[in-house]
């Protein structure tokens, strides 16, 4: 059984146990300082130019990775606060102040959850993975270990997040962002290596971060579920972060689809109202009728529906967590919180997911970005990795000059060089990746 006192460790990764931070607790708690470190980080700022689902905004504003992350942080804070209020009286008095910080910790994890995503999202992940599995990178298999090969052929944004926040990049301080252990544990959705990845290829850390991962599990007391395979239980707060992401993804994609004319107002209203039933549905309809008497702009009406839907799903999801708290704390809980919602809501959530695939994710504008992103990432990895592996040609030297100092490495191993190039490429924004692609191709006329 995991315990809250250990799970909510305020110690910082990369710092000695006896090292004391500047005493700012009167103004900011350690977890609030984590939040601020992320907000002011360059990695977080870069999210503003990374695609969420639809192409980056032109005349119609839709969500990007940065706005999505802020919304996940907001929903996560609400989930954490609800849970904190309910369990505060059940824990020892000495850790109640830490319990009061659950909302902050989950919001920190929400801010960070997409930092490891490469340009063009899942399409970028696929391009990187396919380069090693089926492309020119396949020739490197004999030069790396089996576990390292699993990392390369299944590039995973969640694992890349752990690297980003813990790795000492060249010229930077040790400990990466030096976040608290509690916050980092809340970010780890898949607490196992690539060799144990899920059916969807998901896992939590690259081989380079194996030591960091195990330091986090030891410090926070994450339960080991399978010693032989190295599979651990999630931090309970990782479930709340995941739920905030699930809710934000579903509801905000529907709102964006309406703004872009993919879904009509009636379709959007029907989809969002489907999460309500009984008395809650009556309240939903009455509030909508009241607002419609004042507001005529359809986008504003959808924004109102979105707010009610998020509030409803947040409340119901927190109830799932509280009802299954013992199972979550002992590591036996299965699935996600949204998959354990009441049958009516869970069914409608699944139908919304199916609708999103049909009408949103397969929309021409989305597919166009995915195809473009796939080819851009494939080319960049191919060109820069070739230069890193054969650095003595004139062309390679010129390419390597384009890599910022922080992403350069002194390692002589093939895996280490691959990791360094993937650090560089995955950290790019969509726009920077496109510009670099056009530079390499000599095609300044290329447009998405």
Long-range contacts (C-beta under 8 A, 24 or more apart in sequence): 1-223, 1-329, 1-330, 2-221, 2-222, 2-223, 2-233, 2-235, 2-236, 2-329, 2-330, 2-331, 3-221, 3-329, 4-91, 4-95, 4-98, 4-99, 5-92, 5-94, 5-95, 5-98, 6-219, 6-220, 6-221, 7-182, 7-185, 7-220, 7-221, 7-222, 7-235, 7-236, 7-237, 8-95, 8-98, 8-99, 8-101, 8-105, 8-182, 9-180, 9-181, 9-182, 9-219, 9-220, 10-98, 10-180, 10-181, 10-182, 11-180, 11-181, 11-219, 12-175, 12-178, 12-179, 12-180, 12-181, 13-165, 13-166, 13-175, 13-176, 13-178, 13-179, 13-180, 13-181, 13-184, 13-212, 13-215, 13-216, 14-166, 14-168, 14-173, 14-174, 14-175, 14-176, 14-178, 15-175, 15-178, 29-101, 29-104, 30-180, 31-101, 31-104, 31-105, 31-108, 31-180, 31-182, 31-183, 32-104, 34-104, 34-105, 34-108, 34-179, 34-180, 34-183, 35-73, 35-104, 35-107, 35-108, 35-111, 37-177, 37-178, 37-179, 38-108, 38-111, 38-112, 38-115, 38-177, 38-179, 39-111, 41-177, 43-115, 43-164, 43-427, 44-69, 44-111, 44-112, 44-115, 46-427, 46-428, 46-429, 47-114, 47-115, 48-429, 49-429, 49-430, 49-431, 49-432, 50-114, 50-117, 50-119, 50-120, 50-121, 50-429, 50-430, 51-119, 51-120, 51-121, 51-369, 51-373, 51-430, 52-121, 53-121, 53-253, 53-256, 53-360, 53-361, 53-366, 54-256, 54-260, 54-363, 54-365, 54-366, 54-369, 55-365, 55-366, 55-368, 55-369, 55-448, 56-430, 56-431, 60-259, 60-260, 61-259, 62-256, 62-259, 62-260, 63-252, 63-256, 65-114, 65-117, 65-121, 68-114, 68-248, 68-249, 68-252, 69-110, 69-111, 69-112, 69-113, 69-114, 70-111, 71-248, 71-252, 72-110, 72-111, 72-113, 72-241, 72-244, 72-245, 72-248, 73-107, 73-108, 73-110, 73-111, 73-244, 74-107, 74-110, 75-110, 75-243, 75-244, 75-247, 75-248, 75-310, 75-314, 76-103, 76-106, 76-107, 76-109, 76-110, 76-240, 76-241, 76-244, 77-103, 77-104, 77-106, 77-107, 77-110, 78-103, 78-314, 79-103, 79-106, 79-240, 79-243, 79-244, 79-314, 79-317, 79-318, 79-321, 80-104, 80-105, 80-106, 80-107, 80-237, 80-240, 82-314, 82-315, 82-318, 83-240, 83-318, 83-321, 83-322, 86-318, 86-322, 87-322, 87-325, 102-237, 102-240, 105-182, 105-183, 105-186, 105-237, 106-186, 106-237, 106-240, 106-241, 106-244, 108-179, 108-183, 108-186, 109-183, 109-186, 109-187, 109-237, 109-238, 109-241, 110-241, 110-244, 110-245, 112-161, 112-165, 112-183, 112-187, 113-161, 113-187, 113-189, 113-241, 113-245, 114-157, 114-161, 115-160, 115-161, 115-164, 115-165, 116-156, 116-157, 116-158, 116-159, 116-160, 116-161, 116-162, 116-163, 116-164, 116-426, 117-157, 117-160, 117-426, 118-155, 118-157, 118-160, 118-377, 118-425, 118-426, 118-428, 119-373, 119-376, 119-377, 119-425, 119-426, 119-428, 119-429, 119-430, 119-432, 119-433, 120-369, 120-370, 120-372, 120-373, 120-374, 120-376, 120-377, 120-430, 120-433, 121-373, 122-370, 123-369, 123-370, 123-371, 123-373, 123-374, 123-377, 124-373, 124-374, 124-377, 124-426, 125-155, 125-156, 125-157, 126-374, 127-373, 127-374, 127-375, 127-376, 127-377, 127-378, 127-381, 128-155, 128-377, 128-381, 128-422, 128-425, 128-426, 129-153, 129-154, 129-155, 129-201, 130-378, 131-378, 131-381, 131-382, 132-418, 135-378, 135-382, 136-382, 136-386, 137-381, 137-382, 137-385, 137-418, 140-414, 140-418, 143-414, 143-415, 144-414, 144-415, 144-418, 145-207, 145-415, 146-195, 147-193, 147-194, 147-195, 147-207, 148-207, 148-415, 150-193, 150-194, 150-195, 150-197, 151-194, 151-206, 151-207, 151-415, 152-415, 152-418, 154-194, 154-197, 154-201, 154-203, 155-422, 155-426, 156-190, 156-194, 156-197, 156-201, 156-202, 156-203, 157-426, 158-188, 158-189, 158-190, 158-202, 158-203, 158-204, 159-190, 159-194, 159-203, 159-204, 159-205, 159-206, 159-209, 160-206, 160-422, 160-426, 161-187, 162-187, 162-188, 162-204, 162-205, 162-206, 162-209, 162-212, 162-213, 163-205, 163-206, 163-208, 163-209, 163-423, 164-427, 166-209, 166-212, 167-208, 167-209, 167-212, 167-423, 169-406, 169-407, 169-423, 170-405, 170-406, 170-407, 170-408, 170-409, 171-405, 171-406, 172-406, 181-216, 181-219, 181-220, 182-220, 182-235, 182-237, 184-216, 185-216, 185-217, 185-220, 185-222, 185-235, 185-237, 185-238, 186-235, 186-237, 186-238, 186-240, 186-241, 187-238, 187-241, 188-213, 188-216, 188-234, 188-235, 188-238, 189-234, 189-238, 189-241, 189-242, 191-217, 191-222, 191-231, 191-232, 191-233, 191-234, 192-229, 192-230, 192-231, 192-232, 193-230, 196-229, 196-230, 196-231, 206-419, 207-415, 208-416, 208-419, 223-330, 223-331, 225-331, 232-331, 233-330, 233-331, 234-331, 236-321, 236-325, 236-328, 236-329, 239-321, 239-328, 239-333, 239-336, 239-337, 240-321, 240-337, 242-336, 242-337, 243-317, 243-321, 243-336, 243-337, 243-338, 244-314, 246-336, 246-337, 246-338, 247-310, 247-313, 247-314, 247-317, 247-338, 248-310, 250-349, 250-352, 250-353, 250-356, 251-306, 251-309, 251-310, 251-313, 252-306, 253-356, 253-360, 254-306, 254-352, 254-356, 254-360, 255-302, 255-303, 255-306, 256-360, 257-356, 257-359, 257-360, 257-363, 258-298, 258-299, 258-302, 259-299, 259-302, 260-365, 262-359, 262-360, 262-363, 263-359, 265-298, 265-301, 265-302, 268-302, 268-305, 269-301, 269-302, 269-305, 271-352, 271-355, 272-302, 272-305, 272-306, 272-308, 272-309, 273-305, 274-348, 274-351, 274-352, 275-309, 275-312, 275-313, 275-345, 275-348, 275-349, 276-312, 277-344, 280-312, 284-308, 284-312, 313-338, 313-341, 313-345, 316-341, 316-342, 316-345, 317-341, 368-448, 369-448, 372-434, 372-448, 373-430, 373-433, 376-433, 376-434, 376-437, 377-425, 377-433, 379-437, 379-440, 379-441, 380-425, 380-428, 380-433, 380-436, 380-437, 380-440, 381-421, 381-422, 381-425, 383-440, 384-421, 384-424, 384-425, 385-417, 385-418, 385-421, 388-417, 388-418, 388-420, 388-421, 389-414, 389-417, 399-440, 402-436
